[in-house]
Amino acid sequence: MVRKLRGGVSKESVENLNFFIELIESGKLKPVINRSFPLEKTAEAFQYVEQGHKKGNVIITIQFKN
């Protein structure tokens, strides 16, 4: 079975946000996170993406100190 995925940017609205919340909570929308990098390794994250090996999203994490 071949499924087509269509990407794009949605308009910012409460209705769209609620729609995405429903999809996530029902398990119908699952983010695919390939790797995460701390903010100080952003350059490495870009190198990883440019190599063409990623199979999902690459996340930059920010740690806040209290």
Secondary structure, DSSP 8 states (H G I E B T S, - for coil): -------------HHHHHHHHHHHHHTS----EEEEEEGGGHHHHHHHHHTT--SSEEEEE-----
